[in-house]
Amino acid sequence: MKRRGFAILLAFLVVGALLRVAVGPVAVDGGIALRLGVPSGEVLSLRGLSVLSALVVGAALGLSGLSLQTLLRNPLASPFVLGISSGAGFGVACVLVLGYLFAWGGNWVGEAFGAVTGAAVALAIVSRFGRGGDGHDPTTLVLAGVILGSIFSAGTVLAEHLVPHGLRGDLLSWMAGRLPEIPDRGILGLVAAVVVLAWLSLAARARALDVSMLSDDEARSSGVMLAGLRGNLFWTGGILAGVAVAYAGPIGFVGLVGPHLARRLLGPHHAALVPGSALAGAALLVTADAARQVIDLGSGRLPVGVLTALAGGPAFLWLLRKGAFR
């Protein structure tokens, strides 16, 4: 079953990557037209970097969602649903506003720090409000995440009005969730390194993660140090969500659907779920980025975050209707 599941996810990723490389706009008779074919030269390099960007961000969101679901013992948990992506976005907006007001030189490291801080604050607040007598109540957790996400989104909109129109336009576009058209190789490498380290950290604790899904007493009797493990999951989920948002903006539902898809194909054990969630998240985002290339509403391609929300929202409701999260 695991081999077949991994084969399905890998095929999903490969097909999405090939489509992303082969489909794209080209100059034709002084205009721009969509073409299917193998590009060459600089075009191939740029499209390849776009695939790598989607792969890395998707893997980050998949692993972040898995970390949060394991931490809270709740399959509804994800950076977007719990308001963590909105918190990270607000953190980035605050850094941009402060940079403008105090004439600081903008840099991605500062934005990533703001995103991780915002994500951690959002996760701490929603975890506190969603805690019940026997853990986290799913309904309260989601309601707290929705409300908190709305508050942070409103704060981000407020921040937009404190910066010039040029920067405001960039911020609005980034908030929709967009992969860089011309990725910075250094930043992409840094995000990839964070994802790989998080992957290794989670993989090394796979057995402990399995045990942590039991009750606290059962987990402790098995020798698992829950406090340290939960701290690791907390920061892993927050940092991954933060760097993903800093790099590509808030992209919804990949962190929710990715781990769930991996769980359905690979089973509940984290030895397979950790690589499976990263692979599923990468496949979903690469395919979404490929699909958006054929959607042109006359003002350019849709941001990938809009497409994942349009597709992920109904998928989430369908899974909820089917009782997949019970």
Phi, psi and omega in degrees: 000317182294320179297316179296320179297314178296323179296320179296313181296318180294319178296320177302314181293315183296316180297316178298319180293318179296319178295320180296323180285324187275335184253130178179167181285142176225158179281126180223117176052047178079001178235187180242129179226155179273132182225149174252122181171169180274115181283176179218167174063225185294327180296315178298319179297316181294318179292324176296319177295325177296320176298316179297321178299312180296322180297313183292314180294318178298318177296320178299316180291321177298315179290325177296315178299317179297317179301316182290321179295323178287318179301314185265359182052045186214117181289354175280345187289137173195159181302323184282312183296324183273005178080007183288321177296321177295321177297319177295320178297320177295322177298318178295317180300320178297318179296319180294319179294315179297321178297322178288314184294325184252012176056041174279150174286124182289141174208154186292328181299317178297320178294320179295321177298316178298320180294314180295319178297314179297320179296317180294318178297315180298316180296319180296318182292312184291328177293321180294315182286335182270359183282131176244196183293322183244041181115211182261125178284124185302315183295313180296322181297313181293317179299316178298320179294319180296315181294316180295320178298322178295320179296314180293323178296319177297321177297324178292319177297319176300318179297327179301325184279001178258002182237163180296165184300322180299311179292327179297319179297317177298319181294319179297316179296318179295324181295337179285349181086097182222140173275139182302133178293323176235089185296143173278119185298322181295314180294318178300319177296322179294316178297318178299320179296319177298317180297316181296317179296319178295318178302310181297320180297315180290319181297323180293339181250023187301315181294317178297325178294322176299314182292326183293344177284348175281183177293161181302316182297317180294320180295315180294322179293340177272001177090011180275128176276094188296322183299311180294320180295317180291325175297319178296317179295320180302308184285327177297312179298317181292316181293317179297316177297320182296312182291326177295316179293319179299326183276319189231002183083175180289117178242118190271152166074346176296319179290342177269308186287325182303302179299324180294317177299316179297321180295321180291326184271332190243349182094181190272353187279134188288342176300326176263330184293324182298302177293328181294320179293319177297317181293318180293317178298318178296316181297319180297315184286323177297318179293320177297321179292326176290319182295325183290343179294335182265000180254107179232113182268014179100346180238024180105176181286149176295144169299143184296332179294328177293318181293317179295326178290318180296324179273321185285327180300305177300324178297320178297316180295322178295315178297321178295318178297322180283355180077023183292340185258009180277000000 
